[in-house]
Amino acid sequence: MSHNHTTADALATWERRYAEALDGTAEARDKQPNPWLARHVPAPPAGVRQRALDLGCGAGHDTAWLLAQGFEVTAADLSANALALSLRRNSGARHVQADLLALDHVLPVPALPEDAWHLIVASLSLHYFNLEDTRKVFAAIRARLRPDGLFAFRVNAFDETGAPPDAASSWDLSTIGTDALPRQYFSEEKIHTVLEGQFVLRFLEKQTVSRYGSQKSLYEVVAVKA
Ligand SMILES: C[S@@+](CC[C@H](N)C(=O)[O-])C[C@H]1O[C@@H](n2cnc3c(N)ncnc32)[C@H](O)[C@@H]1O
């Protein structure tokens, strides 16, 4: 994989984090967050093969849930350590190291629409990009979704701890925080901006969830292809 400078920095940060979880010194970080997908994703009908793609799978909790529902799962992440962590609990999933900004290399767009993904999920992995790159990532996701496919994602909300005061309207990445990882914070308006013309919204809710032992403000979104 080739990375630009920003991606290389992000990769180093994520590798460090997951290395701690891999060697067991940071098990708390590895605890299962809420099974948010249960509300949105019907299990594949018996005997029907359905493919799910978990983008930015991290430690693989959503991948585990998807496997349990009977999906054939591909789990993708920038971090090799995250993939190793996910593989530990998800030996039945295919794992690929992939940059969301360069999916063509490892997860090319299927030639036939019916070979595309029934479901693409991305939990807290789509808020690391500026507007231009966010649009690229959403277009790449759209191109890999079947015509009848479902796209479910969660992103930081504008009132999350550490978000700058103008986060609801500005697309500038913020580097506030201990790890200085550039982050995007979303408002409903910003979500509409990136979905517009590409996806039709099916569900959007702002939530406060418990994560890593603290409260996190996020948007949970489900969309289908426009
Ligand atoms: C906050 S974690 C979320 C992990 C998991 N989806 C969950 O909800 O627990 C964000 C994940 O996105 C991955 N990530 C960040 N930037 C990425 C990129 N450009 N391409 C692929 N994955 C990326 C990180 O390695 C990390 O595993």
The ligand as a Tripos MOL2 file, in Angstrom:
@<TRIPOS>MOLECULE
LIG
   27    29     1     0     0
SMALL
NO_CHARGES

@<TRIPOS>ATOM
      1 C1        -12.5900    4.5990   16.2550 C.3       1 LIG1
      2 S1        -12.0180    3.1810   15.3970 S.3       1 LIG1
      3 C2        -13.5350    2.3020   15.1200 C.3       1 LIG1
      4 C3        -13.3400    0.8180   15.0250 C.3       1 LIG1
      5 C4        -14.6170   -0.0260   14.9150 C.3       1 LIG1
      6 N1        -15.3320    0.2050   13.6590 N.3       1 LIG1
      7 C5        -15.5240    0.2280   16.0800 C.2       1 LIG1
      8 O1        -16.5790    0.8510   15.9470 O.co2     1 LIG1
      9 O2        -15.1370   -0.1770   17.2050 O.co2     1 LIG1
     10 C6        -11.6220    3.8210   13.7700 C.3       1 LIG1
     11 C7        -11.0020    2.7730   12.8490 C.3       1 LIG1
     12 O3        -10.8610    3.3380   11.5480 O.3       1 LIG1
     13 C8         -9.6230    2.9240   11.0190 C.3       1 LIG1
     14 N2         -9.2120    3.9180   10.0170 N.ar      1 LIG1
     15 C9         -8.8810    5.2030   10.2190 C.ar      1 LIG1
     16 N3         -8.5490    5.8030    9.0640 N.ar      1 LIG1
     17 C10        -8.6870    4.8430    8.0990 C.ar      1 LIG1
     18 C11        -8.4820    4.8270    6.6900 C.ar      1 LIG1
     19 N4         -8.0450    5.9100    6.0280 N.pl3     1 LIG1
     20 N5         -8.7030    3.6820    6.0120 N.ar      1 LIG1
     21 C12        -9.1190    2.5610    6.6750 C.ar      1 LIG1
     22 N6         -9.3380    2.5180    7.9970 N.ar      1 LIG1
     23 C13        -9.1110    3.6380    8.7020 C.ar      1 LIG1
     24 C14        -8.6940    2.8610   12.2030 C.3       1 LIG1
     25 O4         -7.5720    2.0370   11.9900 O.3       1 LIG1
     26 C15        -9.6270    2.3320   13.2810 C.3       1 LIG1
     27 O5         -9.5910    0.9170   13.3590 O.3       1 LIG1
@<TRIPOS>BOND
     1     1     2 1
     2     2     3 1
     3     2    10 1
     4     3     4 1
     5     4     5 1
     6     5     6 1
     7     5     7 1
     8     7     8 2
     9     7     9 1
    10    10    11 1
    11    11    12 1
    12    11    26 1
    13    12    13 1
    14    13    14 1
    15    13    24 1
    16    14    15 ar
    17    14    23 ar
    18    15    16 ar
    19    16    17 ar
    20    17    18 ar
    21    17    23 ar
    22    18    19 1
    23    18    20 ar
    24    20    21 ar
    25    21    22 ar
    26    22    23 ar
    27    24    25 1
    28    24    26 1
    29    26    27 1
@<TRIPOS>SUBSTRUCTURE
     1 LIG1         1 GROUP 0 **** ****
